[in-house]
Amino acid sequence: MDEIDRRILRILRQNGRAPVSEIARLVGLSAAPCARRIDRMEREGVIRGYAAIIEDGRAGMLQAFTEVRLLGATDSDEIQGIAESIPEIQESHSVAGTSDAFFRLRVRDMEHLQQVVNAIRRTGKVEGTRTFMVMHTWTRPVELPGS
């Protein structure tokens, strides 16, 4: 990864649908070498995919974060397995501190949220949870090169 790769990634974070020709212009390359860099980063797993950024509230969904504390005998490597087993978990973050993980959840309503939190607790690997409802989300705009 060099500075050009990082600049390409900043552009793709801002607009995953940006044409290669535009990305190339912004980073000072021609289209072919820029496309090769993007292909390489996809193959290496640096770029894992492309997605639309959805405003959950406007789409009729709720978003929440659940803090998870694992049982003492549970290995922290099992966090991802818990997340993969519950489709409403959108992201899993292993963390250091008094908690072991944070899960970002997307649910239909409060009853659905309760069902999901209960499912997390019923895995048999969780000592406790604490859930936070998202009221508003702000994301820092990605600065594009040359702007």
Sequence and secondary structure as in RCSB ss.txt:
>XXXX:A:sequence
MDEIDRRILRILRQNGRAPVSEIARLVGLSAAPCARRIDRMEREGVIRGYAAIIEDGRAGMLQAFTEVRLLGATD
SDEIQGIAESIPEIQESHSVAGTSDAFFRLRVRDMEHLQQVVNAIRRTGKVEGTRTFMVMHTWTRPVELPGS
>XXXX:A:secstr
  HHHHHHHHHHHH TT  HHHHHHHHT  HHHHHHHHHHHHHTTSS        TTTTT EEEEEEEEE TTS 
GGGHHHHHHH TTEEEEEE SSS SEEEEEEESSHHHHHHHHHHHHTTS EEEEEEEE           TT 
